[in-house]
């Protein structure tokens, strides 16, 4: 897996903090997500089948990316760390394809 220049165990990235804030305030308030470690399983602590759909819609809108259903899998959405890496990869792909206006 590509880590976009980040070393394992490093402090949370700005993207991870942005995602943590959204999940904690909009999707799972009161579930202790604000203290969620970047490698804690999201589906065991914050996400369920309903709010993952809201998360996908938010990511598409907020970051201008397209998330196909087949990419909504634990290897992309399993932890804050994996989710942040996934969103960054999608953003880079969009930008390299000339997707930003």
ABEGO torsion letter per residue (X at the ends): XBAGGBBBGBBBBAAAAAAAAAAAAAABBGAGAAABBAABBAAAAABBAAAAAAAAAAAAAAAGBBBBAAABBAAAAABAAAAAAAAAAAAAAAAAAGABX
